Amino acid sequence: MNETKTGDKTERVPGEWSRWLVPIGIVAVMALLVLGVFWMTGDDDGADPAGSGSAASSEGEPAAVEHPEEVAAPDLSGEEARDPDDLMAMGPVDAPVVIVFFTDVQCPYCAQWVDETLPAMQEYVDRGELRIEWRDVNIYGDDSERGARASVAAAMQGQVEEYHAMLFEGGEIRSSGELSEESLVEEASELGMDPEQFRADMNSEQVQEIVDTNAQQGIDLGAMSTPAFVIGGTPTVGAQPTEVFTDMVDEALAEARG
């Protein structure tokens, strides 16, 4: 992990190897799909409808195998929880499109996405067209997990959006010291939350279970580089330009509406 100093903050930037884990995983899945298509195509071409026992053409040359020009991305729509009791979700449970957002409070690219792209996504949420399910994967360790527990505690007091905005204020991440329990509780108090209830919730078994479950979903998918997304069932990685996300959501909406 690399660190860069910006003012009084220390930004932790994931190493080059971690940034490529999810893309590599997606490429691996795509490769398996391609091999599967090739295998099935080979079987079809190898069959001898005339019963001659040979796949050769009438001229005695092997039959050509048609390779697909492209392979569809894996459908990960099954990763959408659509749980009405999900504290870490915004938008209607029956929205036509869902974004599953794998994030980390110490990820500078997640902060960038929240600052630059989330406002545009919020417009879809407000129209009832989009649901966003936040999943903290906590790849940077204890500080990240503590921030994730604080986010759930804020959600229990109905202020998860405000708390996320505070954690990523100005599109920047917080230093390790600013992710201490005392600092996180103090911030909750400044947002008008009950600090004692916040602290109790933050350290409760219920909140820990939610955090562990959400992190495990990301681990199971190989989302060890953040931000990573599943948009309408299609995976994508990185804080790409806002237009990439609006285009993907628009396409998913068009498909959902038939």
BELZI-V285571 format. One record per residue. N is the residue number from 1. RES is the residue in three letters. SS is DSSP state (@ for helix, = for strand, . for the rest). NEAR is the number of other ideal C-beta (glycine too) atoms within 12 Angstrom. Layout:
BEGIN
{{N:RES:SS:NEAR} {N:RES:SS:NEAR}}
END
This chain:
BEGIN
{{1:MET:.:22} {2:ASN:=:16} {3:GLU:=:18} {4:THR:=:16} {5:LYS:=:12} {6:THR:=:18} {7:GLY:.:11} {8:ASP:.:12} {9:LYS:=:23} {10:THR:=:24} {11:GLU:=:29} {12:ARG:=:33} {13:VAL:=:26} {14:PRO:.:32} {15:GLY:.:16} {16:GLU:@:12} {17:TRP:@:14} {18:SER:@:27} {19:ARG:@:26} {20:TRP:.:20} {21:LEU:@:27} {22:VAL:@:33} {23:PRO:@:23} {24:ILE:@:18} {25:GLY:@:25} {26:ILE:@:29} {27:VAL:@:20} {28:ALA:@:17} {29:VAL:@:23} {30:MET:@:21} {31:ALA:@:16} {32:LEU:@:16} {33:LEU:@:21} {34:VAL:@:21} {35:LEU:@:17} {36:GLY:@:18} {37:VAL:@:22} {38:PHE:@:20} {39:TRP:@:15} {40:MET:@:17} {41:THR:@:19} {42:GLY:@:19} {43:ASP:@:14} {44:ASP:@:16} {45:ASP:@:21} {46:GLY:@:18} {47:ALA:.:16} {48:ASP:.:15} {49:PRO:.:12} {50:ALA:.:11} {51:GLY:.:7} {52:SER:.:12} {53:GLY:.:10} {54:SER:.:18} {55:ALA:.:21} {56:ALA:=:16} {57:SER:.:14} {58:SER:.:10} {59:GLU:.:8} {60:GLY:.:10} {61:GLU:.:10} {62:PRO:=:13} {63:ALA:.:20} {64:ALA:.:12} {65:VAL:.:17} {66:GLU:.:13} {67:HIS:.:14} {68:PRO:.:16} {69:GLU:.:8} {70:GLU:.:10} {71:VAL:.:19} {72:ALA:.:17} {73:ALA:.:21} {74:PRO:.:26} {75:ASP:.:18} {76:LEU:.:30} {77:SER:@:23} {78:GLY:@:15} {79:GLU:@:31} {80:GLU:.:33} {81:ALA:.:26} {82:ARG:.:22} {83:ASP:.:18} {84:PRO:.:13} {85:ASP:.:13} {86:ASP:.:27} {87:LEU:.:33} {88:MET:.:37} {89:ALA:=:32} {90:MET:=:31} {91:GLY:.:34} {92:PRO:.:21} {93:VAL:.:20} {94:ASP:.:16} {95:ALA:.:28} {96:PRO:.:31} {97:VAL:=:39} {98:VAL:=:42} {99:ILE:=:47} {100:VAL:=:41} {101:PHE:=:43} {102:PHE:=:45} {103:THR:=:44} {104:ASP:.:47} {105:VAL:.:46} {106:GLN:.:39} {107:CYS:.:44} {108:PRO:@:35} {109:TYR:@:33} {110:CYS:@:47} {111:ALA:@:35} {112:GLN:@:26} {113:TRP:@:38} {114:VAL:@:38} {115:ASP:@:24} {116:GLU:@:24} {117:THR:.:36} {118:LEU:@:34} {119:PRO:@:20} {120:ALA:@:27} {121:MET:@:35} {122:GLN:@:25} {123:GLU:@:20} {124:TYR:@:33} {125:VAL:@:26} {126:ASP:@:18} {127:ARG:.:18} {128:GLY:.:17} {129:GLU:.:28} {130:LEU:=:38} {131:ARG:=:38} {132:ILE:=:44} {133:GLU:=:36} {134:TRP:=:47} {135:ARG:=:43} {136:ASP:=:46} {137:VAL:.:42} {138:ASN:.:37} {139:ILE:.:36} {140:TYR:.:37} {141:GLY:.:19} {142:ASP:@:18} {143:ASP:@:32} {144:SER:@:33} {145:GLU:@:31} {146:ARG:@:36} {147:GLY:@:44} {148:ALA:@:46} {149:ARG:@:42} {150:ALA:@:46} {151:SER:@:45} {152:VAL:@:42} {153:ALA:@:41} {154:ALA:@:41} {155:ALA:@:34} {156:MET:@:28} {157:GLN:.:29} {158:GLY:.:19} {159:GLN:.:30} {160:VAL:@:31} {161:GLU:@:29} {162:GLU:@:22} {163:TYR:@:38} {164:HIS:@:34} {165:ALA:@:23} {166:MET:@:33} {167:LEU:@:42} {168:PHE:.:36} {169:GLU:@:21} {170:GLY:@:18} {171:GLY:@:24} {172:GLU:.:28} {173:ILE:.:39} {174:ARG:.:36} {175:SER:.:24} {176:SER:.:24} {177:GLY:@:16} {178:GLU:@:28} {179:LEU:@:35} {180:SER:.:19} {181:GLU:@:25} {182:GLU:@:18} {183:SER:@:23} {184:LEU:@:38} {185:VAL:@:29} {186:GLU:@:20} {187:GLU:@:33} {188:ALA:@:38} {189:SER:@:24} {190:GLU:@:18} {191:LEU:.:27} {192:GLY:.:16} {193:MET:.:30} {194:ASP:.:20} {195:PRO:@:25} {196:GLU:@:15} {197:GLN:@:21} {198:PHE:@:35} {199:ARG:@:27} {200:ALA:@:21} {201:ASP:@:31} {202:MET:@:38} {203:ASN:.:22} {204:SER:.:18} {205:GLU:@:14} {206:GLN:@:20} {207:VAL:@:32} {208:GLN:@:21} {209:GLU:@:15} {210:ILE:@:34} {211:VAL:@:38} {212:ASP:@:22} {213:THR:@:26} {214:ASN:@:39} {215:ALA:@:33} {216:GLN:@:19} {217:GLN:@:31} {218:GLY:@:39} {219:ILE:@:22} {220:ASP:@:18} {221:LEU:@:30} {222:GLY:.:29} {223:ALA:.:41} {224:MET:.:30} {225:SER:.:37} {226:THR:.:43} {227:PRO:.:45} {228:ALA:=:45} {229:PHE:=:45} {230:VAL:=:37} {231:ILE:=:43} {232:GLY:.:35} {233:GLY:.:26} {234:THR:=:30} {235:PRO:=:35} {236:THR:=:35} {237:VAL:=:34} {238:GLY:.:28} {239:ALA:.:30} {240:GLN:.:21} {241:PRO:.:16} {242:THR:@:23} {243:GLU:@:13} {244:VAL:@:23} {245:PHE:@:35} {246:THR:@:27} {247:ASP:@:20} {248:MET:@:32} {249:VAL:@:37} {250:ASP:@:24} {251:GLU:@:20} {252:ALA:@:31} {253:LEU:@:24} {254:ALA:@:15} {255:GLU:@:18} {256:ALA:@:21} {257:ARG:@:12} {258:GLY:.:6}}
END
